[in-house]
């Protein structure tokens, strides 16, 4: 488990492989809804978001994507799977990790749904104030 996390944090991106709208997900560092909310912000900024994960974090990426789709905020554009060869730090031998990349785009009513959610939050905050 720790090896996956180390592998994700040690990845160096060069050239075109770095994307501003990519979220590399770990299943040990942040809670699930951190990634859901971050993906919403990225879609507001870039109109689409790419969720990426290795190994055990793949389930987290799929869950984030399904939450966004179920709430009517995202549509699936592309799913890519592959294997990545990495060096196992503890044993010093190469290992293969499964990788997934899911590209999500905004739905037509994304902005309306986000505005409605913001209004609900503002109303709830107003109720707490009084």
C-alpha positions, 0 to 999 in steps of 0.5 A: 500500500505504501509502495503505491503512494510512494510511486505516485508521489515520485512520478516526474512529469515531463513535456506533454505528459503534464496536464493541468486538469489531471488529478492523481488520486491516492486512496490513503492521503485524502478523503473521497469527497476531497477528490469529488470536490476537486474534480468539480472545481477542475471541471468549472475551470477546464470543462473536463477533468482527468482522474488518474490512479495506480493499483489500489487507488483505482477503486477510489477513482471509479467511485469519484467518477460514478458519484459525479455521473450519478449527480448529473455533473459529468459525462464519461469521455474516455477510459484508459487502462494500462500497466506501469512498470515501477521499482519496488523500493523495499525489494529493489526489483521491478513490479507492474502496477495497474493504471486507470485514467478516466476523462470526464466532461461537463454535462450540459446542465453542470453550471446550473447544478453548481449554481443551485448547490451554491444557493443551497449552501448560502441559504443554509449558512444564512439559517445558521447565522440567525 
